[in-house]
Amino acid sequence: MNKEWAEKNKRMQSLIGKEASFREGLDVLFELRDELIGLVSSIVYTFPAEAFYQMPFPGAEGYHSKTLAYSMWHIFRIEDIVAHTLIAQDEQVLFTDGWLEKTKSPIITTGNELKGTEIASFSERLDVKAVCEYCRAVMNSTNELLRKLEYRDLKRKFTDEDRERLIGSHCVSTDEDAFWLIDYWCGKDIRGLIQMPFSRHWIMHIEAMCRIKNKLCRKARKGADPIAYCGLSCAHCFLKEWCGGCRTAYNACSDAKNAPDGICPNTACCREKGMDGCWECEDMTGCRKGFYAYDDINAIKAMALFVRKYGKKELAAVLDRLHQQYHFEKIQEVLGEDLEQGLAILEQNR
């Protein structure tokens, strides 16, 4: 389990166990959930549609054997059902504001009953961005429910009537791989449900999503030019496990994530002009597009200038040497903020 997420989850569990720190514990939980949903959103708004129904680990033991889309649906259907049908005893978010139609889901269940290619087929039918919006709606609704809880509510247990209400909702399949969930949920008190469907369950499945997207990124990068249009070396980037690079459909760099179409300004400009990279443009030195708009990361433009003078292979070799000499994540930590200084450091290491 991701160490940072595990520590936050452990701290949250400890805090909610005491009346004096109960509210603080909920705040830690909300912080964790915000971080995790942000990661999910980042995948949704930077990866291509086909990424969400791919199964790079078919037949594997573990949650990573599923798809990105299935994982999102599964996490938040469980939360929606538990928060509303079981705890609040009101209408699930799925059945409000047309979410079932928006997501284009053919099922209302948690998806536990789906096997193998059924998972991929189901995932391909979903409108992934609508599913992501549904996920946020569920999270916000659950957060509101949790804020209304009192410490004494944590020990509330569930009855046979609660169990029958879950069965009657038909939101959990009668398949043996799904139906056990009803007894599992009803066997916990509210504190137990906070500790699993509302926190740990998120962590386990979102970790699995990270494994899936990392495998897809590695596959996409295979054979692709590792030098980005802006001059950054994707092979040396601290995001290389997260991002397939701007020469693939799996681009997740910061400027791409902030662009409405998922394409950073440097990439869009080069493609429009039919250029291999910014180093081929006569206007590059004074350019303020994309990464070049930030005065504190002139290191990227310095690398593009280096490519203009010496080529991409030489840049990769120099970066290999720098990584052997220094421990750093971002290249500006070595090249500094000044353009000429950065270029000089690169040239000194040829």
C-alpha positions, -999 to 999 in steps of 0.1 A, spaced: 0 0 0 12 35 -8 31 46 23 17 82 25 -19 70 19 -15 42 45 -1 67 71 -30 91 66 -55 62 68 -39 49 100 -39 84 115 -76 89 105 -86 56 121 -68 65 153 -83 100 155 -120 90 149 -117 64 177 -117 92 203 -145 116 208 -121 146 214 -103 140 180 -133 126 160 -137 158 139 -100 160 133 -101 124 121 -128 132 96 -108 161 83 -79 138 76 -102 114 58 -116 143 36 -80 153 28 -71 117 18 -102 114 -3 -96 147 -20 -60 135 -29 -72 102 -43 -101 116 -63 -77 142 -78 -55 113 -89 -85 96 -106 -95 128 -123 -60 133 -136 -61 99 -153 -95 105 -167 -87 139 -182 -53 130 -197 -56 94 -209 -73 83 -242 -106 66 -242 -92 31 -250 -71 32 -219 -102 27 -197 -112 -6 -211 -77 -22 -215 -68 -51 -192 -29 -51 -191 -30 -78 -163 -56 -103 -174 -60 -132 -151 -38 -117 -124 -46 -121 -87 -56 -87 -74 -75 -56 -82 -51 -46 -110 -66 -74 -131 -96 -51 -138 -98 -20 -159 -95 17 -150 -132 23 -158 -144 -7 -138 -123 4 -108 -139 38 -107 -174 24 -111 -169 -3 -85 -154 20 -58 -182 45 -60 -211 22 -65 -202 5 -33 -199 39 -15 -232 51 -30 -250 20 -19 -235 19 16 -239 56 23 -275 60 11 -293 27 11 -277 13 42 -267 43 64 -289 73 54 -318 52 41 -325 76 12 -320 77 -26 -287 68 -40 -268 94 -60 -269 72 -91 -307 76 -93 -306 114 -90 -297 139 -118 -298 113 -145 -264 97 -136 -274 63 -148 -282 77 -183 -251 100 -183 -227 72 -174 -243 49 -200 -239 20 -176 -259 -11 -184 -259 -22 -147 -267 -6 -114 -248 -32 -94 -212 -30 -79 -199 -50 -108 -185 -78 -86 -204 -104 -107 -185 -95 -139 -157 -118 -151 -129 -115 -176 -140 -100 -209 -173 -90 -194 -153 -64 -174 -137 -50 -206 -170 -50 -225 -188 -32 -196 -159 -7 -193 -160 1 -231 -197 10 -229 -192 36 -201 -189 74 -206 -157 77 -185 -159 114 -179 -195 111 -168 -184 83 -145 -157 105 -130 -183 133 -124 -206 107 -108 -176 96 -85 -172 132 -74 -210 136 -67 -209 104 -46 -178 116 -27 -194 150 -20 -226 134 -9 -208 110 15 -187 137 29 -218 157 37 -233 126 54 -201 121 75 -200 157 86 -235 152 101 -224 122 121 -218 125 159 -192 104 176 -219 83 193 -232 73 158 -200 53 151 -212 24 172 -245 21 153 -251 -14 140 -274 -27 113 -305 -49 115 -322 -76 94 -344 -49 81 -314 -30 68 -301 -62 52 -335 -68 35 -335 -32 22 -301 -37 6 -314 -69 -11 -345 -52 -22 -325 -24 -39 -312 -50 -64 -279 -30 -65 -259 -60 -54 -260 -90 -77 -271 -124 -64 -239 -139 -79 -218 -155 -51 -189 -132 -59 -212 -102 -51 -239 -112 -26 -215 -117 3 -210 -79 3 -244 -74 20 -235 -96 50 -201 -80 51 -215 -44 53 -242 -53 78 -217 -70 100 -199 -37 106 -209 -6 126 -206 28 110 -170 32 122 -162 0 104 -177 12 72 -157 44 74 -126 23 77 -133 2 46 -157 13 19 -150 50 26 -112 49 29 -92 17 26 -113 4 -3 -105 35 -22 -68 31 -15 -66 -5 -27 -85 1 -59 -68 34 -68 -34 18 -62 -45 -9 -86 -55 19 -111 -19 32 -108 -5 -1 -117 -28 -4 -147 -19 31 -160 18 26 -154 17 -5 -175 -2 13 -202 23 42 -201 53 18 -204 37 1 -234 29 35 -250 65 48 -245 80 17 -261 95 28 -294 84 64 -290 109 93 -292 117 101 -255 126 138 -262 94 159 -258 86 187 -282 96 213 -256 130 197 -250 123 178 -218 135 142 -217 106 119 -209 131 91 -201 146 113 -173 114 129 -160 102 122 -125 68 116 -140 79 88 -164 60 61 -145 29 83 -147 31 97 -182 35 82 -216 50 113 -230 36 140 -254 45 119 -285 19 93 -273 -18 94 -264 -9 89 -228 5 124 -221 1 135 -185 26 163 -181 14 193 -160 8 216 -190 -11 189 -209 -33 183 -178 -41 221 -176 -50 223 -213 -87 219 -223 -78 193 -250 -51 176 -230 -24 188 -254 2 213 -241 8 245 -260 44 235 -270 31 202 -285 2 218 -303 24 245 -318 50 220 -331 24 198 -346 7 228 -363 40 239 -377 51 203 -387 82 206 -365 100 178 -346 105 201 -316 107 237 -304 144 237 -312 135 238 -350 116 271 -345 134 304 -350 112 321 -325 120 297 -296 144 319 -277 117 345 -270 88 321 -269 65 321 -238 43 292 -247 36 262 -225 66 254 -202 84 284 -216 60 307 -198 75 299 -164 106 319 -155 117 293 -128 119 264 -153 141 279 -181 160 246 -178 136 231 -203 143 258 -228 180 253 -221 176 216 -231 158 226 -263 187 250 -272 211 222 -264 192 199 -288 194 226 -315 232 227 -312 241 191 -305 211 168 -311 187 147 -290 211 117 -285 237 140 -270 211 155 -247 201 121 -234 238 112 -228 244 144 -208 213 138 -187 225 103 -180 258 118 -167 240 144 -146 217 117 -130 249 98 -121 264 128 -104 234 143 -86 203 131 -69 174 152 -82 138 149 -95 134 181 -116 161 192 -140 160 228 -128 174 216 -95 207 211 -114 205 236 -143 190 265 -122 166 292 -133 188 311 -157 187 301 -194 223 307 -203 236 291 -171 215 260 -177 228 257 -213 264 262 -200 260 233 -174 247 210 -201 276 219 -224 301 214 -196 289 178 -192 292 168 -228 
